[in-house]
Amino acid sequence: MHLPGEVGDQAGAEALYESAYAGEACVQVMRGVLPSLQDVVYRNRVAIGVVAVTNVQRPRLTVIAAIDNLVKGAAGQAVQNMNVMLGLPETLGLAC
């Protein structure tokens, strides 16, 4: 897969994640900020954020993914997997 823009480009990395997770109801790519617990608490969601690292010679990015491990962890994942196995909508009974 080709990364839009130059390697280490924040907007290009965000576009790459958005493309990879397009159509995934429980994945949110946050543009320009890193996720925090407030973005995921009580939700079966993973929030992904990318920011450029400053004051380094070579371009670097920091990528952070945040989940509420009580919801997106074992319990929420079990419900999501059960839905898929039973042919139900993946997010049935879940707050993404």
N, C-alpha and C positions, 0 to 999 in steps of 0.2 A: 504494500500500500504506500502511496506517495504522500508525504506530509506537505500540505499546502504551505507556501511561504518557505522561509529558510529554516534549517534545523535550529531548534531552540526558540522558534517564534511562538509566542503565547497564543496568538489568534489562530495560527496553523494547528497547534496542538488541540485547542478547543474544538476546532472544526473536525479534526480527526476523531476525537471522542464523540462528538455529536453524530458523525456519520456512522461510527461503529455501533452506537447505542440507539440509533433512530428506531422508533417503534417500540422501544422498551419502556413500558409504563412506569416501572419502578426504578428507573435510572434518570437522574437529573444532572446535566452538565451545567455548571454555574460559570458564567462568563465574567472574567475580571476579578473574581474574589475566590477565596478559599472557603470551603463549607465549614459550618460549625454545628454543634449539637442542635441548635434551634431550627436548623434546616431539615432535620431528620427525626427529631424526637416524636414518639408515638406513631411513626409511619414505617411501612415496609419499603423503605426507599434507600438507595445509595446516592449520595450527592458527591459529585466529582468536581474539583476545582484545580486550575492551573495558574501559576503566577511565575513571572520571570525572576530569577535570582539576580540581585544587583551586586555590583562591585566585584565581579569576577572577570577574568580575561576571556574565557570562552563562554559562549551563551549556554546557560543552564536554566532548567525549569524545575519547579517544585510541583509535584502532583499529589494531591491529598484526596482520599475518599473517606467519607464519614457515613456511619450507619448507627442506628439505635440497636444495639446488640440484643435487647430484649424483644424487639419486634422483628427486625430484619434478620436477627440471629436464628436460632433453631426453631422457635415457634412459628414465626412468620414464614420462614423458608419451608417448613413442613406443610403449611396450608397452601402455599404457592405451588409446591411440588404435587400435592394431592390434587389440586385443581387441574394441573396439566395432565396427570395420569388418568383422571376421570373424564377428560375432554371438556372441562368447564372453562369459562374465561379465567385466564391466569390470575387476575386481580380480584376475583370474587371473594368477598368477605375481608378484604384487605384495604387499608388506607395507604395509597401510594402517593 
